[in-house]
Amino acid sequence: MKDGRQTTQLERVEIAQWTIANDYNYIEATEHFNVSYGQVYSWVKKFEQGGEAALSDRRGKAKEDNGHLNEVDRLKLENKRLQARLTRVSTEAALLKKLQELERRNADQTNNIRPFNNSHKK
């Protein structure tokens, strides 16, 4: 079993086209391009269903609002953005409140400390 490697979208398209042209010989494609069987299989299936665009890697990227979203999807995205902002702001407020509390405690402790006088009175 071969370990996979990172590939570009153009490589994935080339591998999928090569595999289809060679009668879906996935094993030969794994040896020829040095990629795993599972990768080749999934790329071929995605290529057949959605073409070259289906092979793009969108992991970690949010859905973009470029005018192609319907009203419901656009509102869902906006709701998600606002919830993330609310979470960030509330966390920041709680952190600032905790910091002020710690600073107040520290100030109270320094006021209660009296210098130690080591001299003995006789």
DSSP file (Angstrom, degrees, kcal/mol; ACC not computed):
  #  RESIDUE AA STRUCTURE BP1 BP2  ACC     N-H-->O    O-->H-N    N-H-->O    O-->H-N    TCO  KAPPA ALPHA  PHI   PSI    X-CA   Y-CA   Z-CA
    1    1 A M              0   0    0      0, 0.0     2,-0.3     0, 0.0    35,-0.1   0.000 360.0 360.0 360.0 128.1    0.0    0.0    0.0
    2    2 A K        -     0   0    0     33,-0.2     2,-0.3     1,-0.0    35,-0.2  -0.604 360.0-124.0 -88.4 145.1    1.4    3.3   -1.1
    3    3 A D        -     0   0    0     -2,-0.3     2,-0.0    33,-0.1    -1,-0.0  -0.620  33.0-116.7 -79.2 147.0    1.4    6.4    1.0
    4    4 A G        -     0   0    0     -2,-0.3     2,-0.3    31,-0.2    31,-0.1  -0.284  25.5-154.3 -77.6 168.6   -0.2    9.4   -0.6
    5    5 A R        -     0   0    0     31,-0.1     2,-0.2    -2,-0.0    31,-0.1  -0.929  29.7 -87.1-137.8 163.4    1.6   12.6   -1.5
    6    6 A Q        -     0   0    0     -2,-0.3     2,-0.3    29,-0.0     0, 0.0  -0.509  48.8-176.7 -74.1 139.3    0.4   16.2   -1.9
    7    7 A T        -     0   0    0     -2,-0.2     2,-0.1     4,-0.0    28,-0.0  -0.931  22.6-121.8-134.0 156.9   -0.7   17.0   -5.4
    8    8 A T     >  -     0   0    0     -2,-0.3     4,-2.1     1,-0.1     5,-0.2  -0.454  35.4-105.2 -88.6 169.9   -1.9   20.1   -7.2
    9    9 A Q  H  > S+     0   0    0      1,-0.2     4,-2.3     2,-0.2     5,-0.2   0.892 121.6  54.3 -64.0 -38.3   -5.3   20.3   -8.9
   10   10 A L  H  > S+     0   0    0      1,-0.2     4,-2.4     2,-0.2    -1,-0.2   0.891 107.8  49.9 -63.5 -38.4   -3.7   20.0  -12.4
   11   11 A E  H  > S+     0   0    0      2,-0.2     4,-2.8     1,-0.2    -1,-0.2   0.916 109.8  50.8 -64.9 -42.3   -2.0   16.7  -11.3
   12   12 A R  H  X S+     0   0    0     -4,-2.1     4,-2.5     2,-0.2    -2,-0.2   0.900 111.1  48.4 -62.7 -40.0   -5.2   15.3  -10.0
   13   13 A V  H  X S+     0   0    0     -4,-2.3     4,-2.7     2,-0.2     5,-0.2   0.933 112.6  48.4 -64.2 -45.1   -7.0   16.1  -13.3
   14   14 A E  H  X S+     0   0    0     -4,-2.4     4,-2.5     1,-0.2    -2,-0.2   0.909 112.5  48.2 -61.9 -42.4   -4.1   14.5  -15.2
   15   15 A I  H  X S+     0   0    0     -4,-2.8     4,-2.5     2,-0.2    -1,-0.2   0.922 112.5  48.3 -65.1 -43.6   -4.2   11.4  -13.0
   16   16 A A  H  X S+     0   0    0     -4,-2.5     4,-2.2    -5,-0.2    -2,-0.2   0.927 114.0  46.2 -63.3 -44.6   -8.0   11.1  -13.3
   17   17 A Q  H  X S+     0   0    0     -4,-2.7     4,-2.5     2,-0.2    -2,-0.2   0.905 112.9  50.0 -64.5 -40.9   -7.9   11.5  -17.1
   18   18 A W  H  X S+     0   0    0     -4,-2.5     4,-1.5    -5,-0.2    -2,-0.2   0.907 110.9  49.7 -63.5 -42.1   -5.0    9.0  -17.5
   19   19 A T  H  <>S+     0   0    0     -4,-2.5     5,-2.0     2,-0.2     6,-0.7   0.912 112.4  46.7 -65.1 -42.7   -6.8    6.5  -15.3
   20   20 A I  H ><5S+     0   0    0     -4,-2.2     3,-1.1     1,-0.2    -2,-0.2   0.908 111.6  51.6 -65.0 -41.3  -10.0    6.8  -17.4
   21   21 A A  H 3<5S+     0   0    0     -4,-2.5    -1,-0.2     1,-0.3    -2,-0.2   0.783 107.1  54.9 -66.6 -26.7   -8.0    6.6  -20.7
   22   22 A N  T ><5S-     0   0    0     -4,-1.5     3,-0.7    -5,-0.2    -1,-0.3  -0.170 127.0 -94.2-101.8  39.4   -6.3    3.4  -19.4
   23   23 A D  T < 5S-     0   0    0     -3,-1.1    -3,-0.2     1,-0.2     3,-0.1   0.851  74.5 -62.2  56.1  43.3   -9.6    1.5  -18.7
   24   24 A Y  T 3 <S+     0   0    0     -5,-2.0     2,-1.5     1,-0.2    -1,-0.2   0.859  77.4 167.9  55.2  42.4   -9.8    2.5  -15.0
   25   25 A N    <>  +     0   0    0     -6,-0.7     4,-1.7    -3,-0.7    -1,-0.2  -0.661   3.1 171.7 -87.3  85.5   -6.5    0.7  -14.1
   26   26 A Y  H  > S+     0   0    0     -2,-1.5     4,-2.2     1,-0.2    -1,-0.2   0.869  71.9  54.9 -66.3 -38.8   -6.2    2.2  -10.7
   27   27 A I  H  > S+     0   0    0      1,-0.2     4,-1.7     2,-0.2    -1,-0.2   0.918 109.0  47.1 -64.2 -43.5   -3.2    0.0   -9.6
   28   28 A E  H  > S+     0   0    0      1,-0.2     4,-2.5     2,-0.2    -1,-0.2   0.862 110.7  53.6 -65.8 -34.4   -1.2    1.0  -12.6
   29   29 A A  H  X S+     0   0    0     -4,-1.7     4,-2.5     2,-0.2     5,-0.3   0.884 105.4  53.6 -66.8 -38.3   -2.0    4.6  -11.9
   30   30 A T  H  X>S+     0   0    0     -4,-2.2     4,-1.0     1,-0.2     5,-0.9   0.891 114.1  41.9 -63.3 -38.2   -0.8    4.3   -8.4
   31   31 A E  H  <5S+     0   0    0     -4,-1.7    -2,-0.2     2,-0.2    -1,-0.2   0.883 116.0  48.6 -74.6 -39.1    2.5    3.0   -9.6
   32   32 A H  H  <5S+     0   0    0     -4,-2.5    -2,-0.2     1,-0.2    -3,-0.2   0.887 125.0  27.1 -69.8 -40.2    2.9    5.4  -12.5
   33   33 A F  H  <5S-     0   0    0     -4,-2.5    -1,-0.2    -5,-0.2    -2,-0.2   0.447 101.0-124.2-105.2  -2.5    2.1    8.6  -10.4
   34   34 A N  T  <5 +     0   0    0     -4,-1.0     2,-0.3    -5,-0.3    -3,-0.2   0.937  67.4 124.2  58.2  51.7    3.2    7.4   -7.0
   35   35 A V      < -     0   0    0     -5,-0.9    -1,-0.2    -6,-0.2   -31,-0.2  -0.847  64.6 -88.2-131.0 169.2   -0.1    8.1   -5.2
   36   36 A S     >  -     0   0    0     -2,-0.3     4,-2.0   -31,-0.1     5,-0.2  -0.394  28.5-120.2 -82.4 159.2   -2.4    5.9   -3.2
   37   37 A Y  H  > S+     0   0    0      1,-0.2     4,-2.7     2,-0.2     5,-0.2   0.905 112.4  53.8 -61.3 -44.5   -5.1    3.8   -4.6
   38   38 A G  H  > S+     0   0    0      1,-0.2     4,-2.4     2,-0.2    -1,-0.2   0.871 107.3  51.1 -61.4 -38.2   -7.8    5.5   -2.5
   39   39 A Q  H  > S+     0   0    0      2,-0.2     4,-2.6     1,-0.2    -1,-0.2   0.952 111.8  46.0 -63.9 -48.6   -6.7    8.9   -3.8
   40   40 A V  H  X S+     0   0    0     -4,-2.0     4,-2.4     1,-0.2     5,-0.2   0.927 113.1  50.3 -60.4 -45.5   -6.9    7.8   -7.5
   41   41 A Y  H  X S+     0   0    0     -4,-2.7     4,-2.1     1,-0.2    -1,-0.2   0.935 113.3  44.4 -60.1 -47.6  -10.2    6.1   -7.0
   42   42 A S  H  X S+     0   0    0     -4,-2.4     4,-2.6     1,-0.2    -1,-0.2   0.882 112.4  52.5 -67.6 -36.6  -11.8    9.2   -5.3
   43   43 A W  H  X S+     0   0    0     -4,-2.6     4,-2.7    -5,-0.2    -1,-0.2   0.910 109.5  49.0 -64.5 -41.5  -10.3   11.6   -7.9
   44   44 A V  H  X S+     0   0    0     -4,-2.4     4,-2.3    -5,-0.2    -2,-0.2   0.930 112.9  47.4 -64.1 -44.9  -11.7    9.6  -10.8
   45   45 A K  H  X S+     0   0    0     -4,-2.1     4,-1.8    -5,-0.2    -2,-0.2   0.924 114.8  45.7 -63.1 -44.6  -15.2    9.4   -9.2
   46   46 A K  H  X S+     0   0    0     -4,-2.6     4,-3.1     1,-0.2     5,-0.4   0.897 112.1  52.1 -64.7 -39.9  -15.2   13.2   -8.5
   47   47 A F  H  X S+     0   0    0     -4,-2.7     4,-1.7     1,-0.2    -2,-0.2   0.894 110.2  48.3 -64.0 -40.4  -13.9   14.0  -12.0
   48   48 A E  H  < S+     0   0    0     -4,-2.3    -1,-0.2    -5,-0.2    -2,-0.2   0.861 118.5  40.0 -68.1 -34.8  -16.7   11.9  -13.5
   49   49 A Q  H  < S+     0   0    0     -4,-1.8    -2,-0.2    -5,-0.2    -1,-0.2   0.889 136.0   9.5 -82.7 -40.4  -19.4   13.6  -11.4
   50   50 A G  H  < S-     0   0    0     -4,-3.1     3,-0.5     1,-0.3     4,-0.3   0.406  91.2-133.5-126.9   3.8  -18.2   17.2  -11.4
   51   51 A G    ><  -     0   0    0     -4,-1.7     3,-0.8    -5,-0.4     4,-0.4  -0.326  63.2 -29.2  75.9-160.3  -15.4   17.7  -13.8
   52   52 A E  G >  S+     0   0    0      1,-0.2     3,-1.4     2,-0.2    -1,-0.2   0.830 133.2  61.9 -64.1 -34.1  -12.2   19.5  -13.1
   53   53 A A  G >  S+     0   0    0     -3,-0.5     3,-1.3     1,-0.3    -1,-0.2   0.799  94.2  63.4 -64.7 -28.1  -13.8   21.9  -10.5
   54   54 A A  G <  S+     0   0    0     -3,-0.8    -1,-0.3    -4,-0.3    -2,-0.2   0.698  95.3  60.9 -69.9 -17.9  -14.7   18.9   -8.3
   55   55 A L  G <  S+     0   0    0     -3,-1.4    -1,-0.3    -4,-0.4    -2,-0.2   0.385  77.2 114.3 -91.6   4.2  -11.0   18.1   -7.8
   56   56 A S    <   -     0   0    0     -3,-1.3     2,-0.8    -4,-0.1   -48,-0.0  -0.500  69.9-123.6 -75.6 146.8  -10.2   21.5   -6.2
   57   57 A D        +     0   0    0     -2,-0.2    -1,-0.1     1,-0.1    -2,-0.1  -0.813  37.0 166.2 -94.7 109.7   -9.1   21.3   -2.5
   58   58 A R    >   +     0   0    0     -2,-0.8     3,-1.9     3,-0.0    -1,-0.1   0.171  22.4 141.3-109.5  16.4  -11.4   23.5   -0.4
   59   59 A R  T 3  S+     0   0    0      1,-0.3     3,-0.1     3,-0.0    -2,-0.1  -0.374  75.0  11.4 -62.6 134.2  -10.4   22.3    3.0
   60   60 A G  T 3  S+     0   0    0      1,-0.2     2,-0.4    -2,-0.1    -1,-0.3   0.499 103.0 114.2  79.6   4.3  -10.3   25.1    5.5
   61   61 A K    <   -     0   0    0     -3,-1.9    -1,-0.2     3,-0.0     2,-0.1  -0.904  62.0-129.7-112.5 136.4  -11.9   27.6    3.2
   62   62 A A        -     0   0    0     -2,-0.4     2,-0.3     1,-0.1    -3,-0.0  -0.381  35.1 -91.6 -78.1 158.5  -15.3   29.1    3.9
   63   63 A K        -     0   0    0     -2,-0.1     2,-0.3     1,-0.1    -1,-0.1  -0.541  47.2-131.2 -68.6 130.9  -18.1   29.2    1.3
   64   64 A E        -     0   0    0     -2,-0.3     2,-1.1    -3,-0.1     4,-0.2  -0.651   1.9-139.2 -92.7 141.9  -17.8   32.4   -0.6
   65   65 A D        +     0   0    0     -2,-0.3    -1,-0.0     1,-0.1    -2,-0.0  -0.764  42.3 149.8 -97.2  89.2  -20.7   34.7   -1.2
   66   66 A N  S    S-     0   0    0     -2,-1.1    -1,-0.1     0, 0.0    -2,-0.0  -0.083  78.2 -82.1-113.2  33.5  -20.0   35.7   -4.8
   67   67 A G  S    S+     0   0    0      3,-0.1    -2,-0.1     1,-0.0    -3,-0.0   0.406 113.0  96.0  88.0  -3.7  -23.6   36.2   -5.9
   68   68 A H        +     0   0    0     -4,-0.2     2,-0.3     2,-0.1    -3,-0.1   0.461  60.7  96.8 -98.5  -1.7  -24.3   32.5   -6.6
   69   69 A L  S    S-     0   0    0      1,-0.1     2,-0.1     2,-0.0    -4,-0.0  -0.624  71.3-127.2 -89.7 146.1  -25.9   31.8   -3.2
   70   70 A N     >  -     0   0    0     -2,-0.3     4,-2.3     1,-0.1     5,-0.2  -0.316  35.6 -95.0 -80.7 175.8  -29.6   31.8   -2.7
   71   71 A E  H  > S+     0   0    0      1,-0.2     4,-2.3     2,-0.2     5,-0.2   0.875 122.2  51.3 -62.0 -41.0  -31.2   33.9    0.1
   72   72 A V  H  > S+     0   0    0      2,-0.2     4,-2.2     1,-0.2    -1,-0.2   0.937 112.2  45.5 -64.9 -46.7  -31.3   31.1    2.7
   73   73 A D  H  > S+     0   0    0      1,-0.2     4,-2.3     2,-0.2    -1,-0.2   0.888 112.5  51.8 -64.1 -38.8  -27.7   30.1    2.2
   74   74 A R  H  X S+     0   0    0     -4,-2.3     4,-2.2     1,-0.2    -1,-0.2   0.913 110.9  47.4 -64.0 -42.2  -26.6   33.8    2.4
   75   75 A L  H  X S+     0   0    0     -4,-2.3     4,-2.5     2,-0.2    -2,-0.2   0.870 110.0  53.1 -67.2 -36.7  -28.5   34.3    5.6
   76   76 A K  H  X S+     0   0    0     -4,-2.2     4,-2.4     2,-0.2    -2,-0.2   0.917 109.9  48.2 -63.2 -42.8  -27.0   31.1    7.1
   77   77 A L  H  X S+     0   0    0     -4,-2.3     4,-2.4     2,-0.2    -2,-0.2   0.917 112.3  48.4 -62.9 -43.4  -23.5   32.4    6.3
   78   78 A E  H  X S+     0   0    0     -4,-2.2     4,-2.4     1,-0.2    -2,-0.2   0.900 110.9  51.2 -64.1 -40.3  -24.3   35.8    7.8
   79   79 A N  H  X S+     0   0    0     -4,-2.5     4,-2.4     2,-0.2    -1,-0.2   0.912 110.0  49.5 -61.6 -43.6  -25.7   34.1   10.9
   80   80 A K  H  X S+     0   0    0     -4,-2.4     4,-2.1     2,-0.2    -2,-0.2   0.909 111.1  49.4 -63.6 -42.4  -22.6   32.0   11.3
   81   81 A R  H  X S+     0   0    0     -4,-2.4     4,-2.1     1,-0.2    -2,-0.2   0.919 112.2  47.9 -61.9 -43.8  -20.3   35.1   10.9
   82   82 A L  H  X S+     0   0    0     -4,-2.4     4,-2.5     1,-0.2    -2,-0.2   0.877 110.3  51.4 -67.7 -37.3  -22.3   37.0   13.5
   83   83 A Q  H  X S+     0   0    0     -4,-2.4     4,-2.4     2,-0.2    -1,-0.2   0.904 110.2  49.4 -65.4 -40.3  -22.3   34.1   16.0
   84   84 A A  H  X S+     0   0    0     -4,-2.1     4,-2.3     2,-0.2    -2,-0.2   0.903 112.0  48.7 -64.4 -40.4  -18.5   33.8   15.6
   85   85 A R  H  X S+     0   0    0     -4,-2.1     4,-2.7     2,-0.2     5,-0.2   0.912 110.6  50.5 -65.6 -42.5  -18.1   37.5   16.2
   86   86 A L  H  X S+     0   0    0     -4,-2.5     4,-2.6     1,-0.2     5,-0.2   0.915 110.9  48.9 -61.7 -43.7  -20.4   37.4   19.3
   87   87 A T  H  X S+     0   0    0     -4,-2.4     4,-2.2     1,-0.2    -1,-0.2   0.921 112.6  48.2 -61.5 -44.3  -18.4   34.5   20.7
   88   88 A R  H  X S+     0   0    0     -4,-2.3     4,-2.2     2,-0.2    -2,-0.2   0.916 113.9  46.0 -63.7 -44.1  -15.1   36.3   20.1
   89   89 A V  H  X S+     0   0    0     -4,-2.7     4,-2.4     2,-0.2    -2,-0.2   0.908 113.3  48.4 -68.1 -42.0  -16.4   39.6   21.7
   90   90 A S  H  X S+     0   0    0     -4,-2.6     4,-2.3    -5,-0.2    -1,-0.2   0.881 112.0  49.7 -67.5 -36.4  -17.9   37.8   24.7
   91   91 A T  H  X S+     0   0    0     -4,-2.2     4,-2.2    -5,-0.2    -1,-0.2   0.907 111.0  49.8 -65.6 -41.3  -14.7   35.9   25.3
   92   92 A E  H  X S+     0   0    0     -4,-2.2     4,-2.4     2,-0.2    -2,-0.2   0.903 110.7  49.7 -63.8 -41.3  -12.7   39.0   25.0
   93   93 A A  H  X S+     0   0    0     -4,-2.4     4,-2.3     2,-0.2    -2,-0.2   0.911 111.2  48.9 -64.3 -42.9  -14.9   40.8   27.6
   94   94 A A  H  X S+     0   0    0     -4,-2.3     4,-2.2     2,-0.2    -1,-0.2   0.888 111.2  50.5 -64.2 -38.5  -14.7   37.9   30.0
   95   95 A L  H  X S+     0   0    0     -4,-2.2     4,-2.4     2,-0.2    -2,-0.2   0.919 110.9  48.0 -65.4 -44.3  -10.9   37.9   29.7
   96   96 A L  H  X S+     0   0    0     -4,-2.4     4,-2.4     2,-0.2    -2,-0.2   0.894 110.9  51.7 -63.2 -39.7  -10.7   41.6   30.3
   97   97 A K  H  X S+     0   0    0     -4,-2.3     4,-2.0     2,-0.2    -2,-0.2   0.916 110.9  47.5 -63.1 -43.2  -12.9   41.3   33.3
   98   98 A K  H  X S+     0   0    0     -4,-2.2     4,-2.4     2,-0.2    -2,-0.2   0.895 110.7  52.1 -64.6 -40.7  -10.7   38.5   34.7
   99   99 A L  H  X S+     0   0    0     -4,-2.4     4,-2.4     1,-0.2    -2,-0.2   0.907 109.3  49.4 -62.9 -42.4   -7.6   40.6   34.1
  100  100 A Q  H  X S+     0   0    0     -4,-2.4     4,-2.3     2,-0.2    -1,-0.2   0.888 110.2  51.6 -63.4 -38.8   -9.1   43.6   36.0
  101  101 A E  H  X S+     0   0    0     -4,-2.0     4,-2.3     2,-0.2    -2,-0.2   0.920 110.8  47.3 -63.8 -44.0  -10.0   41.3   38.9
  102  102 A L  H  X S+     0   0    0     -4,-2.4     4,-2.4     2,-0.2    -2,-0.2   0.896 112.0  50.1 -65.2 -40.2   -6.4   39.9   39.0
  103  103 A E  H  X S+     0   0    0     -4,-2.4     4,-2.3     2,-0.2    -1,-0.2   0.892 110.5  50.2 -64.4 -39.1   -4.9   43.4   38.9
  104  104 A R  H  X S+     0   0    0     -4,-2.3     4,-2.3     2,-0.2    -2,-0.2   0.910 111.1  48.7 -65.7 -42.2   -7.3   44.6   41.7
  105  105 A R  H  X S+     0   0    0     -4,-2.3     4,-2.2     2,-0.2    -2,-0.2   0.920 111.4  50.0 -61.3 -43.9   -6.3   41.6   43.8
  106  106 A N  H  X S+     0   0    0     -4,-2.4     4,-2.0     1,-0.2    -2,-0.2   0.894 110.6  49.5 -63.6 -40.4   -2.6   42.3   43.2
  107  107 A A  H  X S+     0   0    0     -4,-2.3     4,-1.5     1,-0.2    -1,-0.2   0.898 110.5  50.5 -66.3 -40.0   -3.1   46.0   44.1
  108  108 A D  H  X S+     0   0    0     -4,-2.3     4,-1.2     1,-0.2    -2,-0.2   0.887 110.4  50.2 -64.4 -39.4   -4.9   45.0   47.4
  109  109 A Q  H  X S+     0   0    0     -4,-2.2     4,-0.7     1,-0.2     3,-0.2   0.892 108.4  50.9 -68.2 -39.9   -2.1   42.6   48.3
  110  110 A T  H  < S+     0   0    0     -4,-2.0     3,-0.3     1,-0.2    -1,-0.2   0.819 108.2  53.4 -69.4 -28.9    0.7   45.1   47.7
  111  111 A N  H  < S+     0   0    0     -4,-1.5    -1,-0.2     1,-0.2    -2,-0.2   0.806 107.4  51.7 -73.0 -29.0   -1.1   47.7   50.0
  112  112 A N  H  < S+     0   0    0     -4,-1.2     2,-0.5    -3,-0.2    -1,-0.2   0.571  87.6  99.1 -83.7 -10.9   -1.4   45.1   52.8
  113  113 A I     <  -     0   0    0     -4,-0.7     3,-0.0    -3,-0.3    -4,-0.0  -0.664  56.3-164.4 -84.4 126.7    2.3   44.3   52.8
  114  114 A R        -     0   0    0     -2,-0.5    -2,-0.1     1,-0.0     2,-0.0  -0.880  29.7-103.1-107.9 142.1    4.4   46.1   55.4
  115  115 A P        -     0   0    0      0, 0.0     2,-0.5     0, 0.0    -1,-0.0  -0.369  37.0-115.8 -64.2 141.3    8.1   46.3   55.2
  116  116 A F        -     0   0    0     -2,-0.0     2,-0.7     2,-0.0    -3,-0.0  -0.661  23.1-151.6 -81.1 124.1    9.9   43.9   57.6
  117  117 A N        -     0   0    0     -2,-0.5    -1,-0.0     1,-0.1    -3,-0.0  -0.875  13.3-176.5-100.8 113.5   11.9   45.7   60.1
  118  118 A N        +     0   0    0     -2,-0.7     2,-0.3     2,-0.1    -1,-0.1   0.484  48.7 105.3 -91.4  -4.1   14.8   43.5   61.2
  119  119 A S        -     0   0    0      1,-0.0     2,-0.4     0, 0.0    -2,-0.1  -0.585  63.7-138.3 -82.4 140.9   16.2   45.9   63.9
  120  120 A H        -     0   0    0     -2,-0.3     2,-0.5     2,-0.0    -2,-0.1  -0.803   9.1-142.2 -97.8 134.4   15.6   45.0   67.5
  121  121 A K              0   0    0     -2,-0.4     0, 0.0     1,-0.1     0, 0.0  -0.813 360.0 360.0 -95.5 134.9   14.7   47.6   70.0
  122  122 A K              0   0    0     -2,-0.5    -1,-0.1     0, 0.0    -2,-0.0   0.395 360.0 360.0-118.4 360.0   16.2   47.3   73.4
